[in-house]
């Protein structure tokens, strides 16, 4: 399961760690997944287990207006114990009806832009907000396990 992080309204910058913490702390209601169990589970909580990689997706769609894309800029500094090191991103340039997906990856502290319209080139940190219509959609972290 890839967590779908919910962005707050207002368009202000938000830290990835805060989004993940809110996702993990959210209580939910579900049914037992065992085929012989039909009990409802109230007030469930996710159990966090660290693997080699962590993948997070960002929900940028406004449920009240599906034609509106939330443009919040994401922030992430360095690495942390829960997520590890940010090593790759998939971004979207454009709006909800049109656009282009690109990716970034980091090798030896240098970011590279991967785009099918040009060869792989060195890049700035993709979270610096230098491209206004570019939004981070999926983040990949390498954990220190």
N, C-alpha and C positions, 0 to 999 in steps of 0.2 A: 504494500500500500504506500503510495506517495502522498504525504501530507499536502493538502491544498490550503495554503495560508491566506487568511482573509485580511485585506487591506482596510484600514479605517477610512471613514469619509473625511473630506477636507483637503486632500491632496498634499499634505505635509510629508516631509521625509520620515521614514520609519526604519528602525533597526531590525535586521533579519532575526536576531536573537530574541527580540521582544515578540515578534510575530510567532516564532516557534514556541516560545514559552506560553503564549496565550493559547495556541493550538493544543499543546500538551496538557495544560491546566483545565481545558474545557471539559465539562462533564457531559455525558451523553447517555442515551437510552437505547438499548438494543436487545436482541434475543440471543440466547445461548447458541453457539455455532455447531454444537454436537447434534447429530441427526436424531439422537434419542432424547434430546433435552428440549423441552418446549417452554422453559421458564423465561420470563422477561427479566432483563437485568436493568435495574434503575440506578442512576447516578454512577455510571461506569467511568473509568479513567484509563487513559492509555498508559501502557508500560513502556518505558523508554529503554531500548537496548542499542548499544553501539556496535555497528558493524564496520567494515572497511570503508564503505562510502555511505554518505547520506545524501538523498536527493529530495529537494523541496520544490514544489510548484506554487506559484502565486496566482490567486484568483483576482483578476483585474476587471471583472465585469460587475456592473452595478445591477443588483437584482430588480431594482425599481425601474431601471431604464437600460435594457440590454444593448442599446446602441451607444452607450456611454462607457468609455474605457477609463478606469482609474489610473491616473498617471503618477501616483506616489513614487518618489525616488527612494530606492532601497539603500541602506547604509550597512556596512559590515567592516569592522576594523580587525585586522590580523586574524587570529583564530581563537577558539575557546574550547573548553573541555567537552561541551555537548556536541558541537558541530565539527570541530577540527578545522582544517585549512580549506578555504575556498579555492578550488582548482579549475572550475569551468562554469560557464553560464550560457544559457540560450536566451537570446533577446529578440524582441519584435520591434521593427521600425514601421510606423504607420498608425492607422486607426483600426477600429473594429471591422470595417468593411474591406480594407485593403492593406497591404503591407508586405514585408519581407522579413523572414527569419534569418538570423545570423548567430554565430556562436563565438565565444572567447575561451581560450584555455591558457593556463599559466605553466611555464616551464622555467625553472631556476629563477624565480622572482620576476620574470618578464611575461607580460600578457601578450597574446597574439589574437588577431581578428581572423576568423574563418568566414568567408563569404563566397558564395558561388559566382559572384560577378567579378572577383579579383583573387589573386593568390593569397595565401596566408601571409600576413604582414604583422610586424610588431605594433603594439597598441598601448595606449594609456590604460589605467585601471578602468574597467567598464562601469564601475559603480561611482565614478566621479561626476556623472551627470552632464558631461560635456556635449552629448547629443540629445537635444530636447525631446524629440519624438521617439526615442528608443526606450523601451521598457524591458526590465528583466522579467522573464517568465518562468524559467527553471534554473535552480542553483545546484551545483554538485560540490560536495565537500569530501575531502579525504581525511579520515579519522586517524588519530595517533594511537592505533591499537597494536 
